[in-house]
Amino acid sequence: MKALLLIAHGSRRESSNDEIRALTARVRAASRRFELVRHAFLEMAQPDIGAAAAELTAAGATDIVVLPYFLAAGNHLRVDIPEQLSRLKAQHPAANFTLAPHLGAAPNMPRLIHEHLDDV
C-alpha cells in the first residue's frame, strides 16, 4: 500500500500546526496516487516522524514517500530527516521509505508562486 508522509517543522503556535493538519486533509482528499496520507512534525508538535511512520506501517503501508514540507535545504533536510529515515528503515524493514525532494525544490514552484499571486 502506497503512502505519503508530509513532514513539517512544527511550531509552538498550535494554529500553525493546525495549518499543516488542514493541508494534509486537503492532500488526502485530492490524492489519487496515495492510499494513505499523513503528516508529522520534526519538532515541537505531534505526531513526530516515528509515530506517524508507525501508524502508516500498522495501517499496511509498504511504500512510503516522505515529502519534506520545507522551502530550503537547511540542516533539518541535510542531516536530521535523513538520520530519522535511517532509524525508520531499521525499525520498519518491511516498508520502503523514499525521501522526495523538499517542496522548495519542486520544478513547478515558480508557476505556483505566480498562480498564488494572480488575485493579489
Biopython code that builds the backbone (N, CA, C, O; Angstrom):
import numpy as np
from Bio.PDB.StructureBuilder import StructureBuilder

atoms = [
    (1, "MET", "N", (0.848, -1.169, 0.000)),
    (1, "MET", "CA", (0.000, 0.000, 0.000)),
    (1, "MET", "C", (0.897, 1.236, 0.000)),
    (1, "MET", "O", (1.862, 1.319, 0.760)),
    (2, "LYS", "N", (0.564, 2.184, -0.858)),
    (2, "LYS", "CA", (1.386, 3.385, -1.023)),
    (2, "LYS", "C", (0.885, 4.505, -0.104)),
    (2, "LYS", "O", (-0.316, 4.746, 0.014)),
    (3, "ALA", "N", (1.849, 5.183, 0.547)),
    (3, "ALA", "CA", (1.504, 6.239, 1.496)),
    (3, "ALA", "C", (2.389, 7.462, 1.273)),
    (3, "ALA", "O", (3.495, 7.367, 0.741)),
    (4, "LEU", "N", (1.873, 8.601, 1.694)),
    (4, "LEU", "CA", (2.614, 9.857, 1.674)),
    (4, "LEU", "C", (2.722, 10.343, 3.107)),
    (4, "LEU", "O", (1.729, 10.410, 3.830)),
    (5, "LEU", "N", (3.941, 10.683, 3.509)),
    (5, "LEU", "CA", (4.188, 11.273, 4.817)),
    (5, "LEU", "C", (4.768, 12.664, 4.605)),
    (5, "LEU", "O", (5.911, 12.816, 4.173)),
    (6, "LEU", "N", (3.974, 13.661, 4.911)),
    (6, "LEU", "CA", (4.378, 15.055, 4.773)),
    (6, "LEU", "C", (5.013, 15.489, 6.088)),
    (6, "LEU", "O", (4.375, 15.430, 7.139)),
    (7, "ILE", "N", (6.267, 15.926, 6.030)),
    (7, "ILE", "CA", (6.985, 16.327, 7.242)),
    (7, "ILE", "C", (7.146, 17.839, 7.260)),
    (7, "ILE", "O", (7.723, 18.430, 6.347)),
    (8, "ALA", "N", (6.626, 18.455, 8.317)),
    (8, "ALA", "CA", (6.775, 19.894, 8.536)),
    (8, "ALA", "C", (7.646, 20.111, 9.772)),
    (8, "ALA", "O", (7.896, 19.180, 10.538)),
    (9, "HIS", "N", (8.094, 21.320, 9.953)),
    (9, "HIS", "CA", (8.982, 21.630, 11.073)),
    (9, "HIS", "C", (8.285, 21.468, 12.411)),
    (9, "HIS", "O", (8.828, 20.834, 13.316)),
    (10, "GLY", "N", (7.097, 22.027, 12.550)),
    (10, "GLY", "CA", (6.404, 22.076, 13.830)),
    (10, "GLY", "C", (6.608, 23.444, 14.462)),
    (10, "GLY", "O", (7.621, 24.106, 14.238)),
    (11, "SER", "N", (5.640, 23.849, 15.243)),
    (11, "SER", "CA", (5.666, 25.197, 15.814)),
    (11, "SER", "C", (5.117, 25.176, 17.232)),
    (11, "SER", "O", (4.338, 24.294, 17.594)),
    (12, "ARG", "N", (5.529, 26.152, 18.029)),
    (12, "ARG", "CA", (4.922, 26.336, 19.345)),
    (12, "ARG", "C", (3.512, 26.908, 19.213)),
    (12, "ARG", "O", (2.692, 26.762, 20.119)),
    (13, "ARG", "N", (3.233, 27.554, 18.091)),
    (13, "ARG", "CA", (1.893, 28.081, 17.819)),
    (13, "ARG", "C", (1.027, 26.959, 17.275)),
    (13, "ARG", "O", (1.259, 26.464, 16.172)),
    (14, "GLU", "N", (0.048, 26.567, 18.035)),
    (14, "GLU", "CA", (-0.808, 25.454, 17.622)),
    (14, "GLU", "C", (-1.558, 25.771, 16.328)),
    (14, "GLU", "O", (-1.835, 24.872, 15.535)),
    (15, "SER", "N", (-1.885, 27.046, 16.113)),
    (15, "SER", "CA", (-2.583, 27.403, 14.875)),
    (15, "SER", "C", (-1.710, 27.124, 13.643)),
    (15, "SER", "O", (-2.232, 26.787, 12.581)),
    (16, "SER", "N", (-0.415, 27.258, 13.778)),
    (16, "SER", "CA", (0.484, 26.925, 12.666)),
    (16, "SER", "C", (0.478, 25.423, 12.399)),
    (16, "SER", "O", (0.458, 24.994, 11.246)),
    (17, "ASN", "N", (0.496, 24.633, 13.460)),
    (17, "ASN", "CA", (0.426, 23.182, 13.302)),
    (17, "ASN", "C", (-0.914, 22.770, 12.708)),
    (17, "ASN", "O", (-0.991, 21.821, 11.928)),
    (18, "ASP", "N", (-1.970, 23.491, 13.082)),
    (18, "ASP", "CA", (-3.291, 23.208, 12.521)),
    (18, "ASP", "C", (-3.323, 23.444, 11.013)),
    (18, "ASP", "O", (-4.054, 22.761, 10.295)),
    (19, "GLU", "N", (-2.539, 24.401, 10.531)),
    (19, "GLU", "CA", (-2.458, 24.633, 9.078)),
    (19, "GLU", "C", (-1.924, 23.389, 8.375)),
    (19, "GLU", "O", (-2.411, 23.023, 7.305)),
    (20, "ILE", "N", (-0.931, 22.743, 8.968)),
    (20, "ILE", "CA", (-0.355, 21.524, 8.380)),
    (20, "ILE", "C", (-1.386, 20.397, 8.427)),
    (20, "ILE", "O", (-1.517, 19.633, 7.470)),
    (21, "ARG", "N", (-2.107, 20.293, 9.523)),
    (21, "ARG", "CA", (-3.152, 19.266, 9.622)),
    (21, "ARG", "C", (-4.221, 19.472, 8.553)),
    (21, "ARG", "O", (-4.678, 18.516, 7.926)),
    (22, "ALA", "N", (-4.614, 20.729, 8.351)),
    (22, "ALA", "CA", (-5.630, 21.034, 7.330)),
    (22, "ALA", "C", (-5.091, 20.767, 5.926)),
    (22, "ALA", "O", (-5.808, 20.230, 5.081)),
    (23, "LEU", "N", (-3.845, 21.135, 5.672)),
    (23, "LEU", "CA", (-3.237, 20.857, 4.374)),
    (23, "LEU", "C", (-3.201, 19.352, 4.122)),
    (23, "LEU", "O", (-3.520, 18.895, 3.024)),
    (24, "THR", "N", (-2.817, 18.594, 5.128)),
    (24, "THR", "CA", (-2.770, 17.139, 4.983)),
    (24, "THR", "C", (-4.143, 16.587, 4.628)),
    (24, "THR", "O", (-4.259, 15.701, 3.781)),
    (25, "ALA", "N", (-5.162, 17.097, 5.259)),
    (25, "ALA", "CA", (-6.528, 16.638, 4.950)),
    (25, "ALA", "C", (-6.896, 16.968, 3.507)),
    (25, "ALA", "O", (-7.542, 16.164, 2.835)),
    (26, "ARG", "N", (-6.494, 18.141, 3.023)),
    (26, "ARG", "CA", (-6.797, 18.510, 1.630)),
    (26, "ARG", "C", (-6.015, 17.641, 0.652)),
    (26, "ARG", "O", (-6.550, 17.224, -0.375)),
    (27, "VAL", "N", (-4.759, 17.369, 0.967)),
    (27, "VAL", "CA", (-3.945, 16.496, 0.108)),
    (27, "VAL", "C", (-4.544, 15.092, 0.088)),
    (27, "VAL", "O", (-4.629, 14.464, -0.967)),
    (28, "ARG", "N", (-4.954, 14.609, 1.241)),
    (28, "ARG", "CA", (-5.572, 13.275, 1.339)),
    (28, "ARG", "C", (-6.830, 13.209, 0.478)),
    (28, "ARG", "O", (-7.037, 12.242, -0.255)),
    (29, "ALA", "N", (-7.665, 14.239, 0.568)),
    (29, "ALA", "CA", (-8.926, 14.251, -0.183)),
    (29, "ALA", "C", (-8.690, 14.297, -1.688)),
    (29, "ALA", "O", (-9.494, 13.774, -2.460)),
    (30, "ALA", "N", (-7.594, 14.919, -2.106)),
    (30, "ALA", "CA", (-7.317, 15.078, -3.531)),
    (30, "ALA", "C", (-6.432, 13.962, -4.097)),
    (30, "ALA", "O", (-6.233, 13.888, -5.309)),
    (31, "SER", "N", (-5.908, 13.105, -3.240)),
    (31, "SER", "CA", (-4.915, 12.126, -3.674)),
    (31, "SER", "C", (-5.533, 10.972, -4.455)),
    (31, "SER", "O", (-6.518, 10.362, -4.038)),
    (32, "ARG", "N", (-4.929, 10.702, -5.581)),
    (32, "ARG", "CA", (-5.255, 9.512, -6.363)),
    (32, "ARG", "C", (-4.088, 8.533, -6.330)),
    (32, "ARG", "O", (-4.252, 7.346, -6.613)),
    (33, "ARG", "N", (-2.933, 9.033, -5.990)),
    (33, "ARG", "CA", (-1.708, 8.236, -6.023)),
    (33, "ARG", "C", (-1.451, 7.483, -4.718)),
    (33, "ARG", "O", (-0.891, 6.387, -4.721)),
    (34, "PHE", "N", (-1.872, 8.093, -3.594)),
    (34, "PHE", "CA", (-1.564, 7.531, -2.277)),
    (34, "PHE", "C", (-2.840, 7.076, -1.576)),
    (34, "PHE", "O", (-3.831, 7.805, -1.521)),
    (35, "GLU", "N", (-2.796, 5.870, -1.050)),
    (35, "GLU", "CA", (-3.947, 5.357, -0.300)),
    (35, "GLU", "C", (-4.006, 5.932, 1.105)),
    (35, "GLU", "O", (-5.081, 6.071, 1.689)),
    (36, "LEU", "N", (-2.845, 6.262, 1.635)),
    (36, "LEU", "CA", (-2.762, 6.863, 2.964)),
    (36, "LEU", "C", (-1.951, 8.153, 2.878)),
    (36, "LEU", "O", (-0.925, 8.197, 2.199)),
    (37, "VAL", "N", (-2.398, 9.186, 3.552)),
    (37, "VAL", "CA", (-1.672, 10.457, 3.608)),
    (37, "VAL", "C", (-1.671, 10.914, 5.063)),
    (37, "VAL", "O", (-2.728, 11.081, 5.671)),
    (38, "ARG", "N", (-0.483, 11.113, 5.613)),
    (38, "ARG", "CA", (-0.345, 11.559, 6.995)),
    (38, "ARG", "C", (0.681, 12.692, 7.048)),
    (38, "ARG", "O", (1.425, 12.929, 6.096)),
    (39, "HIS", "N", (0.696, 13.371, 8.172)),
    (39, "HIS", "CA", (1.691, 14.402, 8.422)),
    (39, "HIS", "C", (2.479, 14.035, 9.675)),
    (39, "HIS", "O", (2.044, 13.213, 10.481)),
    (40, "ALA", "N", (3.640, 14.658, 9.821)),
    (40, "ALA", "CA", (4.456, 14.517, 11.027)),
    (40, "ALA", "C", (5.217, 15.825, 11.214)),
    (40, "ALA", "O", (5.395, 16.606, 10.279)),
    (41, "PHE", "N", (5.648, 16.032, 12.424)),
    (41, "PHE", "CA", (6.411, 17.236, 12.742)),
    (41, "PHE", "C", (7.806, 16.839, 13.192)),
    (41, "PHE", "O", (7.988, 15.864, 13.922)),
    (42, "LEU", "N", (8.776, 17.601, 12.750)),
    (42, "LEU", "CA", (10.168, 17.341, 13.107)),
    (42, "LEU", "C", (10.407, 17.645, 14.583)),
    (42, "LEU", "O", (11.152, 16.930, 15.254)),
    (43, "GLU", "N", (9.776, 18.701, 15.088)),
    (43, "GLU", "CA", (9.921, 19.052, 16.492)),
    (43, "GLU", "C", (8.767, 19.945, 16.939)),
    (43, "GLU", "O", (8.062, 20.516, 16.106)),
    (44, "MET", "N", (8.579, 20.063, 18.213)),
    (44, "MET", "CA", (7.627, 20.970, 18.853)),
    (44, "MET", "C", (6.157, 20.602, 18.715)),
    (44, "MET", "O", (5.312, 21.303, 19.271)),
    (45, "ALA", "N", (5.815, 19.542, 18.006)),
    (45, "ALA", "CA", (4.412, 19.173, 17.838)),
    (45, "ALA", "C", (4.325, 17.672, 17.569)),
    (45, "ALA", "O", (5.317, 17.013, 17.258)),
    (46, "GLN", "N", (3.132, 17.171, 17.697)),
    (46, "GLN", "CA", (2.867, 15.743, 17.496)),
    (46, "GLN", "C", (1.884, 15.562, 16.343)),
    (46, "GLN", "O", (1.040, 16.431, 16.125)),
    (47, "PRO", "N", (1.965, 14.485, 15.617)),
    (47, "PRO", "CA", (2.839, 13.347, 15.844)),
    (47, "PRO", "C", (4.251, 13.626, 15.338)),
    (47, "PRO", "O", (4.449, 14.404, 14.406)),
    (48, "ASP", "N", (5.225, 12.977, 15.969)),
    (48, "ASP", "CA", (6.576, 13.069, 15.439)),
    (48, "ASP", "C", (6.721, 12.060, 14.298)),
    (48, "ASP", "O", (5.803, 11.288, 14.021)),
    (49, "ILE", "N", (7.857, 12.077, 13.655)),
    (49, "ILE", "CA", (8.058, 11.250, 12.463)),
    (49, "ILE", "C", (7.944, 9.760, 12.792)),
    (49, "ILE", "O", (7.343, 8.998, 12.034)),
    (50, "GLY", "N", (8.518, 9.352, 13.913)),
    (50, "GLY", "CA", (8.457, 7.939, 14.290)),
    (50, "GLY", "C", (7.036, 7.455, 14.520)),
    (50, "GLY", "O", (6.664, 6.369, 14.077)),
    (51, "ALA", "N", (6.239, 8.264, 15.214)),
    (51, "ALA", "CA", (4.852, 7.885, 15.493)),
    (51, "ALA", "C", (4.033, 7.816, 14.207)),
    (51, "ALA", "O", (3.237, 6.895, 14.025)),
    (52, "ALA", "N", (4.223, 8.776, 13.327)),
    (52, "ALA", "CA", (3.470, 8.778, 12.065)),
    (52, "ALA", "C", (3.869, 7.590, 11.196)),
    (52, "ALA", "O", (3.011, 6.962, 10.576)),
    (53, "ALA", "N", (5.154, 7.278, 11.145)),
    (53, "ALA", "CA", (5.605, 6.117, 10.362)),
    (53, "ALA", "C", (5.052, 4.825, 10.948)),
    (53, "ALA", "O", (4.651, 3.930, 10.205)),
    (54, "ALA", "N", (5.028, 4.720, 12.271)),
    (54, "ALA", "CA", (4.467, 3.526, 12.908)),
    (54, "ALA", "C", (2.986, 3.390, 12.584)),
    (54, "ALA", "O", (2.505, 2.283, 12.341)),
    (55, "GLU", "N", (2.264, 4.496, 12.578)),
    (55, "GLU", "CA", (0.844, 4.467, 12.228)),
    (55, "GLU", "C", (0.642, 3.999, 10.790)),
    (55, "GLU", "O", (-0.242, 3.190, 10.510)),
    (56, "LEU", "N", (1.472, 4.517, 9.882)),
    (56, "LEU", "CA", (1.347, 4.131, 8.477)),
    (56, "LEU", "C", (1.641, 2.650, 8.273)),
    (56, "LEU", "O", (0.902, 1.961, 7.570)),
    (57, "THR", "N", (2.708, 2.160, 8.880)),
    (57, "THR", "CA", (3.045, 0.749, 8.684)),
    (57, "THR", "C", (2.008, -0.146, 9.345)),
    (57, "THR", "O", (1.693, -1.213, 8.816)),
    (58, "ALA", "N", (1.469, 0.263, 10.492)),
    (58, "ALA", "CA", (0.421, -0.522, 11.146)),
    (58, "ALA", "C", (-0.840, -0.573, 10.287)),
    (58, "ALA", "O", (-1.600, -1.540, 10.348)),
    (59, "ALA", "N", (-1.059, 0.474, 9.485)),
    (59, "ALA", "CA", (-2.224, 0.511, 8.596)),
    (59, "ALA", "C", (-1.977, -0.254, 7.298)),
    (59, "ALA", "O", (-2.872, -0.354, 6.458)),
    (60, "GLY", "N", (-0.770, -0.794, 7.127)),
    (60, "GLY", "CA", (-0.477, -1.599, 5.949)),
    (60, "GLY", "C", (0.384, -0.945, 4.894)),
    (60, "GLY", "O", (0.593, -1.522, 3.827)),
    (61, "ALA", "N", (0.891, 0.251, 5.169)),
    (61, "ALA", "CA", (1.741, 0.927, 4.180)),
    (61, "ALA", "C", (3.056, 0.177, 4.013)),
    (61, "ALA", "O", (3.727, -0.152, 4.991)),
    (62, "THR", "N", (3.409, -0.087, 2.771)),
    (62, "THR", "CA", (4.667, -0.760, 2.469)),
    (62, "THR", "C", (5.585, 0.116, 1.626)),
    (62, "THR", "O", (6.785, -0.146, 1.546)),
    (63, "ASP", "N", (5.047, 1.136, 1.008)),
    (63, "ASP", "CA", (5.809, 2.051, 0.161)),
    (63, "ASP", "C", (5.464, 3.466, 0.616)),
    (63, "ASP", "O", (4.389, 3.975, 0.298)),
    (64, "ILE", "N", (6.375, 4.108, 1.362)),
    (64, "ILE", "CA", (6.102, 5.397, 1.980)),
    (64, "ILE", "C", (6.997, 6.464, 1.370)),
    (64, "ILE", "O", (8.221, 6.403, 1.485)),
    (65, "VAL", "N", (6.377, 7.440, 0.721)),
    (65, "VAL", "CA", (7.097, 8.587, 0.179)),
    (65, "VAL", "C", (7.099, 9.669, 1.252)),
    (65, "VAL", "O", (6.045, 10.051, 1.759)),
    (66, "VAL", "N", (8.275, 10.154, 1.592)),
    (66, "VAL", "CA", (8.438, 11.173, 2.622)),
    (66, "VAL", "C", (8.699, 12.504, 1.927)),
    (66, "VAL", "O", (9.701, 12.669, 1.233)),
    (67, "LEU", "N", (7.784, 13.447, 2.123)),
    (67, "LEU", "CA", (7.901, 14.768, 1.495)),
    (67, "LEU", "C", (8.207, 15.806, 2.556)),
    (67, "LEU", "O", (7.339, 16.117, 3.373)),
    (68, "PRO", "N", (9.425, 16.357, 2.569)),
    (68, "PRO", "CA", (9.732, 17.445, 3.489)),
    (68, "PRO", "C", (9.045, 18.739, 3.028)),
    (68, "PRO", "O", (9.305, 19.245, 1.936)),
    (69, "TYR", "N", (8.174, 19.249, 3.878)),
    (69, "TYR", "CA", (7.432, 20.479, 3.590)),
    (69, "TYR", "C", (8.296, 21.657, 4.044)),
    (69, "TYR", "O", (7.964, 22.376, 4.987)),
    (70, "PHE", "N", (9.414, 21.825, 3.339)),
    (70, "PHE", "CA", (10.393, 22.871, 3.616)),
    (70, "PHE", "C", (10.714, 23.570, 2.309)),
    (70, "PHE", "O", (10.686, 22.951, 1.246)),
    (71, "LEU", "N", (11.018, 24.863, 2.385)),
    (71, "LEU", "CA", (11.335, 25.609, 1.174)),
    (71, "LEU", "C", (12.814, 25.600, 0.828)),
    (71, "LEU", "O", (13.168, 25.734, -0.344)),
    (72, "ALA", "N", (13.683, 25.447, 1.811)),
    (72, "ALA", "CA", (15.124, 25.472, 1.549)),
    (72, "ALA", "C", (15.791, 24.273, 2.214)),
    (72, "ALA", "O", (15.283, 23.724, 3.192)),
    (73, "ALA", "N", (16.923, 23.884, 1.671)),
    (73, "ALA", "CA", (17.640, 22.695, 2.140)),
    (73, "ALA", "C", (18.617, 23.069, 3.248)),
    (73, "ALA", "O", (19.824, 23.150, 3.021)),
    (74, "GLY", "N", (18.094, 23.294, 4.433)),
    (74, "GLY", "CA", (18.934, 23.590, 5.588)),
    (74, "GLY", "C", (19.348, 22.321, 6.308)),
    (74, "GLY", "O", (19.266, 21.222, 5.758)),
    (75, "ASN", "N", (19.792, 22.486, 7.539)),
    (75, "ASN", "CA", (20.319, 21.380, 8.331)),
    (75, "ASN", "C", (19.272, 20.296, 8.601)),
    (75, "ASN", "O", (19.606, 19.111, 8.639)),
    (76, "HIS", "N", (18.028, 20.687, 8.784)),
    (76, "HIS", "CA", (16.993, 19.674, 9.012)),
    (76, "HIS", "C", (16.889, 18.732, 7.811)),
    (76, "HIS", "O", (16.708, 17.526, 7.977)),
    (77, "LEU", "N", (17.004, 19.285, 6.610)),
    (77, "LEU", "CA", (16.903, 18.448, 5.404)),
    (77, "LEU", "C", (18.179, 17.675, 5.129)),
    (77, "LEU", "O", (18.132, 16.541, 4.653)),
    (78, "ARG", "N", (19.291, 18.269, 5.419)),
    (78, "ARG", "CA", (20.577, 17.632, 5.098)),
    (78, "ARG", "C", (20.983, 16.582, 6.141)),
    (78, "ARG", "O", (21.659, 15.608, 5.808)),
    (79, "VAL", "N", (20.571, 16.778, 7.403)),
    (79, "VAL", "CA", (21.053, 15.899, 8.470)),
    (79, "VAL", "C", (19.904, 15.225, 9.230)),
    (79, "VAL", "O", (19.833, 13.998, 9.288)),
    (80, "ASP", "N", (19.019, 16.016, 9.802)),
    (80, "ASP", "CA", (18.024, 15.482, 10.736)),
    (80, "ASP", "C", (17.053, 14.493, 10.095)),
    (80, "ASP", "O", (16.856, 13.394, 10.612)),
    (81, "ILE", "N", (16.460, 14.870, 8.999)),
    (81, "ILE", "CA", (15.477, 13.983, 8.356)),
    (81, "ILE", "C", (16.135, 12.705, 7.823)),
    (81, "ILE", "O", (15.590, 11.622, 8.034)),
    (82, "PRO", "N", (17.293, 12.788, 7.137)),
    (82, "PRO", "CA", (17.938, 11.534, 6.702)),
    (82, "PRO", "C", (18.305, 10.612, 7.874)),
    (82, "PRO", "O", (18.194, 9.391, 7.761)),
    (83, "GLU", "N", (18.742, 11.198, 8.999)),
    (83, "GLU", "CA", (19.057, 10.369, 10.162)),
    (83, "GLU", "C", (17.804, 9.663, 10.676)),
    (83, "GLU", "O", (17.842, 8.477, 11.004)),
    (84, "GLN", "N", (16.705, 10.393, 10.742)),
    (84, "GLN", "CA", (15.461, 9.773, 11.209)),
    (84, "GLN", "C", (14.997, 8.692, 10.239)),
    (84, "GLN", "O", (14.502, 7.648, 10.666)),
    (85, "LEU", "N", (15.152, 8.931, 8.937)),
    (85, "LEU", "CA", (14.752, 7.904, 7.965)),
    (85, "LEU", "C", (15.595, 6.644, 8.094)),
    (85, "LEU", "O", (15.085, 5.538, 7.915)),
    (86, "SER", "N", (16.866, 6.795, 8.401)),
    (86, "SER", "CA", (17.709, 5.611, 8.625)),
    (86, "SER", "C", (17.174, 4.783, 9.786)),
    (86, "SER", "O", (17.129, 3.555, 9.707)),
    (87, "ARG", "N", (16.771, 5.451, 10.862)),
    (87, "ARG", "CA", (16.197, 4.731, 12.001)),
    (87, "ARG", "C", (14.877, 4.058, 11.626)),
    (87, "ARG", "O", (14.615, 2.921, 12.018)),
    (88, "LEU", "N", (14.038, 4.784, 10.851)),
    (88, "LEU", "CA", (12.749, 4.212, 10.449)),
    (88, "LEU", "C", (12.936, 2.960, 9.607)),
    (88, "LEU", "O", (12.216, 1.976, 9.776)),
    (89, "LYS", "N", (13.905, 3.000, 8.699)),
    (89, "LYS", "CA", (14.158, 1.836, 7.850)),
    (89, "LYS", "C", (14.568, 0.634, 8.684)),
    (89, "LYS", "O", (14.205, -0.498, 8.361)),
    (90, "ALA", "N", (15.320, 0.866, 9.755)),
    (90, "ALA", "CA", (15.725, -0.222, 10.640)),
    (90, "ALA", "C", (14.539, -0.720, 11.474)),
    (90, "ALA", "O", (14.410, -1.920, 11.714)),
    (91, "GLN", "N", (13.681, 0.194, 11.914)),
    (91, "GLN", "CA", (12.532, -0.170, 12.748)),
    (91, "GLN", "C", (11.409, -0.824, 11.951)),
    (91, "GLN", "O", (10.651, -1.632, 12.490)),
    (92, "HIS", "N", (11.301, -0.477, 10.667)),
    (92, "HIS", "CA", (10.209, -0.983, 9.820)),
    (92, "HIS", "C", (10.798, -1.582, 8.539)),
    (92, "HIS", "O", (10.614, -1.026, 7.456)),
    (93, "PRO", "N", (11.504, -2.713, 8.654)),
    (93, "PRO", "CA", (12.197, -3.271, 7.487)),
    (93, "PRO", "C", (11.273, -3.724, 6.360)),
    (93, "PRO", "O", (11.723, -3.861, 5.223)),
    (94, "ALA", "N", (10.007, -3.957, 6.643)),
    (94, "ALA", "CA", (9.077, -4.390, 5.596)),
    (94, "ALA", "C", (8.594, -3.220, 4.745)),
    (94, "ALA", "O", (7.963, -3.428, 3.709)),
    (95, "ALA", "N", (8.881, -2.003, 5.170)),
    (95, "ALA", "CA", (8.430, -0.818, 4.434)),
    (95, "ALA", "C", (9.588, -0.197, 3.664)),
    (95, "ALA", "O", (10.733, -0.203, 4.116)),
    (96, "ASN", "N", (9.264, 0.335, 2.498)),
    (96, "ASN", "CA", (10.234, 1.045, 1.687)),
    (96, "ASN", "C", (9.984, 2.548, 1.870)),
    (96, "ASN", "O", (8.903, 3.039, 1.546)),
    (97, "PHE", "N", (10.967, 3.270, 2.383)),
    (97, "PHE", "CA", (10.868, 4.716, 2.583)),
    (97, "PHE", "C", (11.656, 5.423, 1.489)),
    (97, "PHE", "O", (12.836, 5.134, 1.287)),
    (98, "THR", "N", (11.014, 6.345, 0.784)),
    (98, "THR", "CA", (11.658, 7.120, -0.269)),
    (98, "THR", "C", (11.585, 8.593, 0.111)),
    (98, "THR", "O", (10.498, 9.132, 0.319)),
    (99, "LEU", "N", (12.736, 9.238, 0.201)),
    (99, "LEU", "CA", (12.786, 10.660, 0.520)),
    (99, "LEU", "C", (12.648, 11.467, -0.767)),
    (99, "LEU", "O", (13.522, 11.427, -1.633)),
    (100, "ALA", "N", (11.550, 12.193, -0.883)),
    (100, "ALA", "CA", (11.317, 13.050, -2.043)),
    (100, "ALA", "C", (12.075, 14.366, -1.855)),
    (100, "ALA", "O", (12.380, 14.742, -0.723)),
    (101, "PRO", "N", (12.383, 15.068, -2.947)),
    (101, "PRO", "CA", (12.986, 16.395, -2.805)),
    (101, "PRO", "C", (12.053, 17.321, -2.022)),
    (101, "PRO", "O", (10.831, 17.219, -2.129)),
    (102, "HIS", "N", (12.639, 18.220, -1.239)),
    (102, "HIS", "CA", (11.825, 19.147, -0.453)),
    (102, "HIS", "C", (10.973, 20.021, -1.370)),
    (102, "HIS", "O", (11.286, 20.212, -2.545)),
    (103, "LEU", "N", (9.900, 20.541, -0.809)),
    (103, "LEU", "CA", (8.919, 21.280, -1.593)),
    (103, "LEU", "C", (9.532, 22.453, -2.351)),
    (103, "LEU", "O", (9.161, 22.706, -3.497)),
    (104, "GLY", "N", (10.453, 23.162, -1.737)),
    (104, "GLY", "CA", (11.074, 24.314, -2.392)),
    (104, "GLY", "C", (11.856, 23.958, -3.648)),
    (104, "GLY", "O", (12.119, 24.825, -4.480)),
    (105, "ALA", "N", (12.229, 22.695, -3.791)),
    (105, "ALA", "CA", (12.976, 22.251, -4.975)),
    (105, "ALA", "C", (12.062, 21.832, -6.121)),
    (105, "ALA", "O", (12.547, 21.453, -7.187)),
    (106, "ALA", "N", (10.747, 21.895, -5.917)),
    (106, "ALA", "CA", (9.819, 21.472, -6.969)),
    (106, "ALA", "C", (9.989, 22.329, -8.211)),
    (106, "ALA", "O", (10.012, 23.556, -8.116)),
    (107, "PRO", "N", (10.111, 21.697, -9.385)),
    (107, "PRO", "CA", (10.322, 22.457, -10.611)),
    (107, "PRO", "C", (9.178, 23.411, -10.945)),
    (107, "PRO", "O", (9.382, 24.410, -11.633)),
    (108, "ASN", "N", (7.983, 23.106, -10.462)),
    (108, "ASN", "CA", (6.841, 23.971, -10.777)),
    (108, "ASN", "C", (6.615, 25.065, -9.725)),
    (108, "ASN", "O", (5.582, 25.733, -9.747)),
    (109, "MET", "N", (7.559, 25.252, -8.817)),
    (109, "MET", "CA", (7.411, 26.272, -7.776)),
    (109, "MET", "C", (7.248, 27.684, -8.352)),
    (109, "MET", "O", (6.398, 28.425, -7.858)),
    (110, "PRO", "N", (8.016, 28.096, -9.369)),
    (110, "PRO", "CA", (7.795, 29.438, -9.915)),
    (110, "PRO", "C", (6.374, 29.635, -10.451)),
    (110, "PRO", "O", (5.776, 30.694, -10.262)),
    (111, "ARG", "N", (5.842, 28.616, -11.115)),
    (111, "ARG", "CA", (4.463, 28.710, -11.618)),
    (111, "ARG", "C", (3.477, 28.823, -10.467)),
    (111, "ARG", "O", (2.545, 29.625, -10.515)),
    (112, "LEU", "N", (3.684, 28.025, -9.446)),
    (112, "LEU", "CA", (2.803, 28.062, -8.282)),
    (112, "LEU", "C", (2.816, 29.436, -7.623)),
    (112, "LEU", "O", (1.768, 29.945, -7.227)),
    (113, "ILE", "N", (3.987, 30.032, -7.504)),
    (113, "ILE", "CA", (4.094, 31.377, -6.919)),
    (113, "ILE", "C", (3.300, 32.373, -7.743)),
    (113, "ILE", "O", (2.554, 33.184, -7.194)),
    (114, "HIS", "N", (3.457, 32.317, -9.056)),
    (114, "HIS", "CA", (2.712, 33.248, -9.919)),
    (114, "HIS", "C", (1.210, 33.012, -9.831)),
    (114, "HIS", "O", (0.440, 33.972, -9.773)),
    (115, "GLU", "N", (0.783, 31.765, -9.820)),
    (115, "GLU", "CA", (-0.640, 31.465, -9.684)),
    (115, "GLU", "C", (-1.187, 31.945, -8.350)),
    (115, "GLU", "O", (-2.304, 32.456, -8.271)),
    (116, "HIS", "N", (-0.394, 31.778, -7.312)),
    (116, "HIS", "CA", (-0.798, 32.200, -5.977)),
    (116, "HIS", "C", (-1.015, 33.728, -5.934)),
    (116, "HIS", "O", (-1.864, 34.225, -5.194)),
    (117, "LEU", "N", (-0.253, 34.434, -6.720)),
    (117, "LEU", "CA", (-0.315, 35.906, -6.721)),
    (117, "LEU", "C", (-1.295, 36.478, -7.744)),
    (117, "LEU", "O", (-1.440, 37.696, -7.852)),
    (118, "ASP", "N", (-1.962, 35.609, -8.488)),
    (118, "ASP", "CA", (-2.890, 36.089, -9.521)),
    (118, "ASP", "C", (-3.967, 37.036, -8.981)),
    (118, "ASP", "O", (-4.351, 37.984, -9.666)),
    (119, "ASP", "N", (-4.447, 36.796, -7.786)),
    (119, "ASP", "CA", (-5.529, 37.607, -7.254)),
    (119, "ASP", "C", (-5.050, 38.713, -6.313)),
    (119, "ASP", "O", (-5.870, 39.368, -5.668)),
    (120, "VAL", "N", (-3.768, 38.925, -6.227)),
    (120, "VAL", "CA", (-3.232, 39.954, -5.324)),
    (120, "VAL", "C", (-3.095, 41.272, -6.068)),
    (120, "VAL", "O", (-2.661, 42.267, -5.488)),
]
sb = StructureBuilder()
sb.init_structure("model")
sb.init_model(0)
sb.init_chain("A")
sb.init_seg("    ")
for serial, (resi, resn, name, xyz) in enumerate(atoms, 1):
    if name == "N":
        sb.init_residue(resn, " ", resi, " ")
    sb.init_atom(name, np.array(xyz, "f"), 0.0, 1.0, " ", f" {name:<3s}", serial, name[0])
structure = sb.get_structure()
